[in-house]
Amino acid sequence: MNPFAQPSPLPYQAPAFDHIKDGDYEPAIEEAMRMHLAEMDAIAALPDPATFDNTIVAMERTGAYLTRSTNVFFAMAKANTNETLQKVEETLAPKLAAHDDAIHLNAKLFARVEAVYAHRDALDAEGRRLVERIHQVFVRAGAKLSEADQTTLRALNKEESTLSTAFDKQLLAATKEGALVTGDPAELAGLGEGELASAAAAAKARKLEGKWVLPLQNTTQQPAQVELQNRATRERLFAASTQRAEHGDANDTRAIVQRLAQLRAQKAKLLGFPTYAAYALEDQMAGTPEKAIRLMTDMAPAAVAKARGEAGKMQALADRQSHGEHGAAVRLGPADWQYYAEQVRKAEYALDDEQVKPYLELDRVLHDGVFFAAGQLYGLSFKERHDLPVYHPDVRVFEVFDADGKSLGLFYADYFKRDNKSGGAWMASYVDQAGLLDTHPVVFNVCNFPKPAAGEPALLTFDSVRTMFHEFGHALHGLLSNVKYPTLAGTNVPRDFVEFPSQFNEHWASEPTVFASFAKHYKTGAPMPAELVSKIDKSRKFNQGYATTEYLAAALLDMAWHTLPEGAPKQEVDAFEAEALKRFKVDFPLVPPRYRTSYFAHIWGGGYSASYYAYLWSEVLDDDAYQWFVEHGGMTRQNGQRFREMILSRGSTEDMAALYRAFRGKDPSVEPLLEQRGLAAPKGGKK
């Protein structure tokens, strides 16, 4: 019996990882696709006139086997992959694309959807929203195209899915191979004992005895650059990061990138859009790429100017500290930014990450920070489950309870970096909430924090703490969903809204009550000294010119690729990238994009193509929403319950702009974001 053939017998249909083998996925998904198509064909062939119940609701009930198997498979393909799973993914990617086309290009099925859509005004609000959403998905998938154009579209979709899968595989290998390896501990001078132990453990895991390994994170800049005193090592690490997928070998992703951009442009043109970005944003809050680009380019001058000011302070510090070899002055380079920024932060705020980390132990942050805040705001409580199987020893499982003691669902946490795990941090679901199907949420967070050596505590930077709160904000969006239809439930919302709950949740990491609850010394339990807390608060806007500029550079680079009418640039990838950054006026050499084209997984393999701007668009919402909390008494159960009922529980049951206006009482304002990032003067004060 395939373990996916029937719903899991575990609580809330949690995956039975102790019974799932690598060989189960492919036959399960193959059979599940066949069954799903049969279900859809049966709906399409019904002799009765199309109604909401016999067509739309019936469609919502299909594909349970496919959902069960693919939710787990793609989770493992990102978080715990191996050669077997990669081969399965390569095999299934084009088949799943063809499966999707077979449904959405089914003329008889679409005719029934059209018939219900024509009478949607007779439905209740949630039913009408569901019909409109499903109709839109069919149209955007090519349901109204001619048969010849549909054939062309199927070929484009098949090739795109194949190449996106290949990109992910090559980038994972390139990131692993790109790690900095050294046999000389002097090259790692400045790293703390914990970091050195982790580097030694990483080397041992790769069977590199007597060496140290700094694995690459997904971003351009690497955490170790903050502490590495050896400039040559910093430059080696920076080069390893920025060139990881550009060595002209089997893991070079640039040819894939160019072809993907071309395929997407062709697809958009076929569907009646001038560019892929125009197609991608049609059903987003922004609506058009011009609006998204305007939001970013309006911020760019202030962000770059602030970054230049930050660079000036670092250059002055570098000049004072050293004149380099042979009497030559040190000229700040992009590999130096993190190191000298930390020196400036120490000088201006007397704040050192090594002072902070002992007070930010992961388990305490999770229980007394992330979970504590969810309890204060939404009345939730959490109990760790040790009886449920997991796919890796690092993974933990928690049952989530509501204020009345009722069990809501399950939360899985997988926090430490592994070589077989994709970079970055994310949330997804094994099981989505849906009243129609009587399913409850089973969600997970995945991060890539450095794993401590055996017996050592996992100590975090405050940036990593914010990442935990961010990803748990996504988890809350899934856990607190209270929606009838699966298509509209949980995080099934536009890309430029989905980051709103997650970024909003970051604010509570700094809330005094929450911070005091988790910021305690891992050995003594003593609270973080008030002086150190004050330093963290005062440094909150530090380096925001850099952070904003690197983000804008990446997001505008995404737009540059996806606003090409033909998809294929005239220049090579690196030249196109340089020209685009210059055109958008974010070409500050000391601040490279957060992701360069060749390792920009969000847009080539992660579903954020033409949508990386969404983090900024959502940040406008989250800072504005937080301002509402400030104006109404801050972190209270009453305020949290209002946010839960009006935002977190609603999924996509209403137009997102209308949903937000109902909560806030007005459209969002960009001013809170500018103030949070230090790009505008706070009310009544100086910048």
C-alpha positions in Angstrom: 0.0 0.0 0.0 1.3 3.4 -0.9 1.3 5.6 2.2 -0.4 8.4 0.3 -3.2 6.3 -1.1 -5.4 7.1 1.9 -5.4 10.1 4.3 -2.8 9.7 7.0 -4.2 8.1 10.2 -2.1 10.5 12.3 -3.7 13.6 14.0 -4.9 16.1 11.4 -3.6 13.8 8.6 0.0 14.7 9.5 2.5 13.0 7.2 3.5 9.4 8.3 7.2 10.0 7.7 8.0 6.7 9.4 6.2 4.9 6.5 7.1 7.1 3.6 10.0 6.0 1.4 11.7 7.8 -1.5 10.2 5.3 -3.9 6.7 6.1 -2.8 6.4 9.6 -4.3 6.6 9.0 -8.0 4.0 6.1 -8.2 1.7 8.0 -5.8 1.8 11.2 -7.8 1.4 9.4 -11.1 -1.7 7.6 -9.9 -3.0 10.7 -8.2 -2.8 12.7 -11.4 -4.7 10.0 -13.2 -7.4 10.0 -10.6 -7.6 13.8 -10.5 -8.1 14.0 -14.2 -10.8 11.3 -14.0 -12.6 13.3 -11.4 -12.4 16.5 -13.4 -13.5 14.7 -16.6 -16.5 13.4 -14.8 -17.5 16.9 -13.8 -17.0 18.1 -17.3 -19.2 15.3 -18.7 -22.2 15.8 -16.4 -25.4 16.0 -18.4 -27.1 18.4 -15.9 -26.7 22.1 -16.4 -23.8 23.6 -14.5 -24.4 24.9 -11.0 -22.2 26.2 -8.2 -22.5 22.9 -6.3 -22.2 20.4 -9.2 -19.3 22.2 -10.8 -17.4 24.6 -8.6 -17.9 22.9 -5.2 -17.4 19.5 -6.9 -14.0 20.8 -8.3 -13.0 21.9 -4.8 -13.5 18.3 -3.6 -11.2 16.8 -6.2 -7.5 15.9 -6.1 -7.2 14.9 -2.4 -4.7 12.2 -3.3 -2.6 14.5 -5.4 -2.6 17.3 -2.8 -1.5 14.8 -0.1 1.4 13.4 -2.1 2.7 16.6 -3.7 2.5 18.7 -0.5 4.9 16.3 1.2 7.0 15.6 -1.9 7.8 19.3 -2.7 8.5 19.9 1.0 11.1 17.2 1.0 12.5 18.3 -2.4 13.4 21.6 -0.8 14.2 20.8 2.8 15.7 17.3 2.7 16.5 16.3 -0.9 18.8 13.7 -2.3 19.6 12.3 -5.8 16.6 10.1 -5.8 14.2 12.9 -5.1 15.9 15.2 -7.5 15.4 12.6 -10.3 11.8 12.2 -9.4 11.3 16.0 -9.4 12.9 16.2 -12.9 10.6 13.4 -14.1 7.5 14.8 -12.6 7.9 18.6 -13.3 6.8 18.5 -16.9 4.1 15.9 -16.2 2.6 18.1 -13.5 2.7 21.1 -15.8 0.9 19.0 -18.5 -1.6 17.8 -15.8 -2.4 21.4 -14.9 -2.9 22.3 -18.6 -5.1 19.2 -19.1 -7.5 20.6 -16.5 -7.4 24.3 -17.4 -7.5 23.7 -21.1 -10.4 21.3 -20.9 -13.0 23.1 -23.0 -16.0 21.3 -21.6 -15.0 21.9 -18.0 -14.3 25.6 -18.8 -17.8 25.9 -20.4 -19.3 24.8 -17.1 -17.1 27.3 -15.2 -18.2 30.0 -17.6 -21.9 29.1 -17.1 -21.6 29.4 -13.3 -19.5 32.6 -13.6 -22.3 34.3 -15.6 -24.7 33.8 -12.7 -22.2 34.5 -9.9 -24.1 37.5 -8.5 -26.8 35.1 -7.1 -24.2 33.5 -4.8 -23.1 34.6 -1.3 -19.9 36.6 -1.0 -17.5 33.7 -0.4 -19.1 31.6 -3.2 -18.9 34.5 -5.6 -15.3 35.2 -4.7 -14.5 31.5 -5.3 -16.2 31.4 -8.7 -14.4 34.6 -9.8 -11.0 33.2 -8.7 -11.4 29.9 -10.4 -12.7 31.6 -13.6 -9.6 33.9 -13.5 -7.3 30.9 -13.1 -8.7 29.2 -16.1 -8.5 32.3 -18.3 -5.0 33.1 -17.2 -4.1 29.5 -17.9 -5.2 29.9 -21.6 -8.7 28.5 -21.5 -9.9 31.1 -24.1 -7.0 30.6 -26.5 -7.4 28.8 -29.8 -6.5 25.1 -30.0 -3.3 25.9 -31.9 -2.3 28.5 -29.3 -3.1 26.1 -26.5 -0.8 23.6 -28.0 2.0 26.2 -28.1 1.2 27.1 -24.5 1.5 23.5 -23.3 4.9 23.3 -24.8 6.0 26.5 -23.2 4.7 25.4 -19.8 6.4 22.0 -20.1 9.8 23.5 -20.9 9.5 26.2 -18.2 8.7 23.7 -15.5 11.6 21.5 -16.6 14.1 24.4 -16.5 12.9 25.8 -13.2 13.5 22.4 -11.6 16.9 22.2 -13.3 17.7 25.7 -11.9 16.9 24.6 -8.4 19.0 21.5 -8.7 22.0 23.3 -10.2 21.8 26.1 -7.6 21.7 23.7 -4.7 24.8 22.0 -6.0 26.6 25.3 -6.8 25.8 26.6 -3.3 27.3 23.4 -1.7 30.4 23.5 -4.0 30.8 27.2 -3.4 31.5 26.9 0.3 34.7 28.4 1.6 37.1 25.7 2.7 40.3 26.3 4.6 42.9 24.3 6.5 44.4 27.4 8.2 42.4 28.6 11.2 44.3 31.9 11.0 42.2 32.7 7.9 39.1 32.6 10.1 40.4 34.9 12.8 37.6 36.8 14.4 35.1 34.0 14.4 33.8 33.0 17.9 34.4 29.6 19.4 30.9 28.5 18.4 31.3 29.6 14.8 34.6 27.8 14.6 33.1 24.7 16.0 30.3 24.8 13.5 32.8 25.3 10.7 34.7 22.3 11.9 31.5 20.2 12.2 30.5 21.3 8.6 33.9 20.1 7.4 33.6 16.8 9.2 30.1 16.3 7.7 31.8 16.6 4.3 34.6 14.2 5.3 37.2 17.1 5.3 39.0 16.2 8.5 41.4 18.9 9.8 39.6 21.6 7.8 37.0 24.3 8.3 34.0 25.0 6.1 31.8 28.1 5.8 28.7 26.9 3.9 27.1 29.6 1.7 23.7 31.1 2.6 21.4 32.0 -0.2 22.0 35.7 -0.1 24.9 37.7 -1.6 26.4 38.7 1.7 27.4 36.0 4.2 27.0 36.0 8.0 30.7 35.3 8.6 31.7 38.5 6.9 30.7 40.4 10.0 33.5 38.9 12.1 36.2 37.8 9.6 39.2 40.0 10.3 41.3 38.6 7.4 40.4 40.8 4.4 41.5 38.2 1.9 39.2 35.7 3.5 36.3 38.1 3.3 37.0 38.7 -0.4 37.3 35.0 -1.1 33.9 34.4 0.7 32.3 37.2 -1.3 33.6 35.9 -4.6 32.5 32.4 -3.7 29.0 33.7 -3.0 28.6 36.0 -6.0 30.2 33.6 -8.5 28.7 30.4 -7.2 26.7 29.6 -10.3 28.9 31.3 -12.9 31.9 29.0 -13.4 31.0 27.8 -16.8 30.5 24.2 -15.4 27.5 21.9 -15.0 26.1 24.1 -12.2 26.3 27.4 -14.2 22.7 28.7 -14.2 23.0 31.6 -16.7 21.8 29.7 -19.8 18.8 28.5 -17.9 18.0 32.0 -16.7 18.0 33.4 -20.2 15.8 30.7 -21.6 13.3 31.0 -18.7 13.0 34.8 -19.3 12.4 34.1 -23.0 9.8 31.4 -22.4 7.9 33.6 -19.9 7.8 36.5 -22.3 6.5 34.2 -25.1 3.8 32.9 -22.7 2.7 36.4 -21.7 2.5 37.5 -25.4 0.4 34.5 -26.3 -2.0 35.3 -23.4 -2.3 38.9 -24.6 0.1 40.7 -22.3 3.0 42.9 -23.4 5.4 41.4 -20.9 5.6 38.6 -18.3 5.5 41.2 -15.5 2.2 42.6 -16.8 0.8 39.0 -16.9 2.1 38.2 -13.4 0.8 41.4 -11.7 -2.7 41.4 -13.3 -4.1 39.5 -10.3 -1.9 41.1 -7.6 -2.6 44.1 -5.5 -0.2 46.3 -7.5 -2.1 45.5 -10.7 0.7 46.6 -13.1 4.5 46.5 -13.1 4.6 50.3 -13.5 3.0 50.7 -10.0 5.4 48.3 -8.4 8.4 49.8 -10.1 7.3 53.3 -9.1 7.1 52.3 -5.5 10.6 51.1 -5.6 12.2 53.8 -7.8 10.6 56.5 -5.6 12.4 55.0 -2.6 15.7 54.4 -4.4 17.3 57.9 -4.3 16.8 58.2 -0.5 18.0 54.6 0.1 21.2 55.0 -2.0 21.9 58.4 -0.5 21.6 56.9 3.0 23.9 53.9 1.9 26.5 56.4 0.6 26.4 58.1 4.0 26.9 54.8 5.7 29.8 53.9 3.4 31.4 57.2 4.3 31.4 56.5 8.0 32.9 53.0 7.3 35.6 54.4 5.0 36.6 56.9 7.7 36.8 54.2 10.3 38.8 51.9 7.9 41.2 54.9 7.3 41.7 55.4 11.0 42.2 51.7 11.8 44.7 50.8 9.0 46.4 52.1 6.0 46.6 48.7 4.4 49.7 47.0 3.1 52.7 49.1 1.9 51.2 52.2 3.4 48.2 52.2 0.9 44.8 53.3 2.3 42.1 50.6 2.6 39.5 51.3 0.0 36.2 49.8 1.1 34.9 47.1 -1.1 31.6 45.2 -1.1 33.2 42.3 0.7 34.1 44.7 3.5 30.7 46.2 4.2 29.5 43.7 6.8 32.7 43.8 8.7 33.1 47.6 8.8 29.4 48.1 9.4 29.7 46.0 12.5 32.7 48.1 13.6 30.7 51.3 13.1 27.9 49.9 15.0 30.2 49.1 17.9 31.7 52.5 17.8 28.4 54.4 17.5 26.2 52.2 19.6 28.8 50.2 21.6 26.8 47.2 20.3 28.5 43.9 19.4 26.6 40.8 18.2 28.8 38.7 20.3 27.4 40.5 23.4 23.9 39.9 22.1 24.0 36.3 21.0 24.2 34.7 24.5 20.8 36.2 25.3 19.2 34.9 22.1 19.1 31.1 22.5 16.9 29.5 19.8 14.7 27.4 22.1 14.0 30.2 24.4 13.3 32.6 21.5 10.8 30.0 20.2 8.9 29.3 23.4 9.2 32.6 25.2 9.3 34.9 22.2 7.5 33.5 19.1 5.0 31.4 20.9 4.6 33.9 23.8 3.7 36.7 21.4 1.1 34.4 19.7 -0.4 33.7 23.1 -0.6 37.4 24.0 -2.2 38.4 20.7 -4.3 35.5 19.7 -4.7 33.3 22.8 -2.7 30.4 21.4 -0.7 27.9 23.3 1.7 25.2 22.2 2.6 21.7 23.3 5.6 19.8 21.8 4.7 16.4 20.4 7.4 13.7 20.5 5.1 10.9 19.3 4.7 12.1 15.7 7.3 11.0 13.1 9.6 13.5 11.4 11.8 13.4 8.3 15.0 14.5 10.1 16.2 14.5 13.7 16.4 18.3 13.7 12.6 18.7 13.1 10.3 19.4 16.0 6.5 19.2 16.1 4.0 21.3 18.2 0.3 21.0 18.6 -1.4 24.4 18.6 -4.3 25.2 20.9 -6.8 28.0 20.9 -7.7 30.1 23.9 -10.6 27.8 24.8 -8.3 24.8 24.8 -9.5 23.5 21.4 -6.8 22.0 19.2 -6.3 24.0 16.0 -3.6 22.0 14.2 0.1 21.2 14.0 3.3 23.2 13.5 6.6 21.7 12.4 9.9 23.6 12.8 13.1 22.7 10.9 15.6 25.5 11.7 19.2 24.3 11.0 21.2 24.5 7.7 22.0 21.3 5.8 23.8 20.8 2.5 20.7 19.0 1.1 18.4 21.9 2.1 17.6 24.8 -0.2 18.8 28.2 1.0 16.7 30.8 2.8 13.6 30.5 5.0 10.0 29.6 4.1 6.7 28.3 5.3 4.3 25.9 3.6 1.6 23.4 4.5 1.3 19.6 4.6 -2.5 20.1 5.1 -4.5 23.3 4.5 -7.5 24.3 6.5 -10.8 24.0 4.6 -14.3 23.8 6.2 -15.6 22.1 3.1 -13.2 19.2 3.5 -13.1 19.3 7.3 -9.3 19.6 7.2 -7.2 21.4 9.8 -3.9 23.1 9.2 -0.6 21.2 9.4 2.1 23.8 8.6 5.9 24.1 8.8 8.7 26.6 8.9 12.1 25.9 7.4 15.2 28.1 8.1 18.9 27.8 7.6 20.5 28.9 10.9 24.0 27.6 11.5 23.8 24.3 13.4 25.8 24.4 16.7 28.3 21.8 17.5 27.0 18.9 19.6 26.3 20.0 23.1 26.5 23.7 22.3 23.5 26.1 22.4 22.1 27.5 19.2 22.7 31.3 19.7 21.1 33.7 17.2 21.7 37.2 16.0 18.7 39.5 16.3 18.3 39.3 12.5 17.8 35.6 12.9 15.2 36.2 15.7 13.3 38.4 13.3 13.5 35.6 10.7 11.8 33.2 13.2 9.0 35.7 13.9 8.7 36.4 10.1 8.2 32.8 9.1 5.9 32.1 12.1 3.8 35.0 10.8 3.2 32.9 7.7 2.5 29.9 9.9 -0.2 31.9 11.8 -1.8 32.9 8.5 -2.2 29.2 7.8 -3.0 28.1 11.3 -5.7 30.7 12.0 -7.4 30.3 8.6 -11.2 29.9 9.0 -12.4 29.5 5.4 -14.8 27.1 3.7 -13.2 26.5 0.3 -9.6 25.3 -0.1 -8.8 27.6 -3.0 -9.4 30.6 -0.8 -7.9 29.3 2.5 -4.9 30.3 4.5 -1.9 31.7 2.5 -3.6 31.3 -0.9 -3.6 35.1 -1.4 -1.7 37.4 -3.9 2.1 37.4 -3.6 2.1 41.1 -2.6 -0.3 40.4 0.3 1.1 37.0 1.5 4.2 38.7 3.0 2.0 41.1 5.0 1.1 38.8 8.0 4.7 37.5 8.2 6.4 41.0 8.1 3.8 42.3 10.5 4.7 39.5 13.0 8.3 40.7 12.9 7.3 43.8 14.9 6.6 41.7 18.0 10.2 40.6 18.2 11.1 44.1 19.4 8.0 44.7 21.6 9.3 45.3 25.2 7.1 42.6 26.9 8.0 40.0 24.3 11.7 40.9 24.2 12.0 40.7 28.0 10.4 37.3 27.9 12.9 35.7 25.6 16.1 37.8 25.8 17.8 35.9 28.7 21.3 34.6 29.1 21.4 30.9 28.0 23.6 30.0 31.0 22.2 32.1 33.9 18.7 33.0 32.8 19.6 36.6 33.6 17.6 39.1 31.5 19.5 41.1 28.9 20.9 44.2 30.7 18.8 47.3 30.1 21.9 49.1 28.6 22.3 46.4 26.0 18.5 46.4 25.2 18.7 50.2 24.8 21.6 49.8 22.4 19.7 47.4 20.2 16.7 49.7 20.1 18.8 52.7 19.2 20.6 50.8 16.5 17.3 49.6 14.9 17.6 51.9 11.9 21.3 51.3 11.6 22.5 50.2 8.1 19.0 50.6 6.6 20.4 52.4 3.6 22.3 49.3 2.8 19.4 46.9 3.5 17.0 48.9 1.5 19.3 49.4 -1.4 20.3 45.7 -1.7 16.7 44.7 -1.6 15.6 47.4 -4.2 18.5 46.3 -6.5 17.3 42.7 -6.4 13.6 43.5 -6.8 14.3 45.9 -9.7 16.5 43.3 -11.3 13.6 40.9 -11.2 11.5 43.5 -12.9 14.2 44.2 -15.5 14.2 40.5 -16.6 10.4 40.2 -16.6 9.6 43.4 -18.5 11.6 42.4 -21.5 9.1 42.2 -24.4 10.9 39.3 -26.0 12.4 38.0 -22.8 16.0 37.6 -24.2 18.4 40.5 -23.5 20.9 41.5 -26.2 23.7 41.4 -23.6 25.1 38.5 -21.6 23.6 38.0 -18.2 26.2 40.0 -16.2 26.1 42.9 -18.7 22.3 43.0 -18.6 22.3 43.0 -14.9 24.8 45.9 -14.7 22.8 47.9 -17.3 19.5 47.3 -15.4 20.9 48.5 -12.1 22.3 51.6 -13.7 19.0 52.3 -15.4 17.1 52.1 -12.2 19.7 54.2 -10.4 20.6 51.5 -7.8 24.1 50.8 -9.2 26.1 51.5 -6.1 29.1 49.1 -6.3 29.5 48.8 -2.5 25.9 47.5 -2.3 25.4 44.6 -4.7 21.9 43.1 -5.1 20.7 40.9 -2.3 20.5 38.2 -5.0 22.3 38.3 -8.3 20.6 36.9 -11.4 22.4 33.6 -11.4 21.4 32.6 -7.8 18.1 34.4 -7.6 16.0 31.4 -6.5 12.9 33.4 -5.7 12.3 34.3 -9.3 13.7 31.4 -11.3 12.6 28.5 -9.1 10.6 29.8 -6.2 7.4 31.2 -7.6 8.2 34.9 -7.1 8.9 35.7 -10.8 8.1 39.4 -11.4 7.0 39.4 -7.7 10.0 40.0 -5.5 8.7 43.6 -5.1 6.0 42.0 -3.0 8.1 42.2 0.2 8.1 46.0 -0.1 4.5 46.3 -1.1 3.6 44.1 1.9 5.9 46.1 4.1 3.8 49.2 3.4 0.8 47.3 4.7 2.6 45.8 7.7 4.1 49.0 9.0 0.8 50.8 8.5 -1.1 48.0 10.3 1.5 48.1 13.1 0.8 51.9 13.4 -2.8 51.1 13.9 -1.8 48.9 16.9 0.3 51.7 18.2 -2.6 54.1 18.0 -5.0 51.6 19.7 -3.0 50.5 22.7 -0.4 48.1 21.2 -0.2 44.4 22.0 -3.6 43.5 23.5 -5.8 40.5 23.1 -8.5 42.7 21.8 -6.3 44.1 19.1 -4.9 40.7 18.3 -8.3 39.2 18.0 -9.4 42.0 15.6 -6.4 41.4 13.4 -7.0 37.6 13.6 -10.7 37.9 12.6 -10.3 40.6 9.9 -7.0 39.5 8.3 -5.4 36.2 9.4 -8.6 34.1 9.3 -10.0 35.4 6.0 -7.6 33.9 3.4 -8.6 35.3 0.0 -12.3 35.5 0.7 -12.4 39.2 -0.3 -10.5 41.6 -2.4 -7.2 42.2 -0.6 -7.4 46.0 -0.7 -11.0 45.9 0.6 -10.0 43.5 3.3 -7.2 45.8 4.5 -9.4 48.9 4.4 -12.0 47.2 6.5 -9.3 46.5 9.1 -7.4 49.9 9.0 -10.3 52.2 8.1 -8.4 53.7 5.2 -5.9 52.8 2.5 -2.4 52.1 3.7 0.2 55.0 4.0 3.8 54.6 3.0 5.0 57.0 5.7 5.3 54.4 8.5 7.5 52.3 6.3 9.8 55.2 5.5 10.0 56.0 9.2 10.7 52.4 10.2 13.6 52.3 7.7 15.0 55.7 8.7 14.3 57.1 5.2 12.0 59.9 6.5 11.9 62.1 9.6 9.6 60.7 12.3 6.7 62.9 13.3 7.9 65.7 15.5 11.5 64.8 15.2 14.6 64.8 13.0 15.6 62.2 10.5 
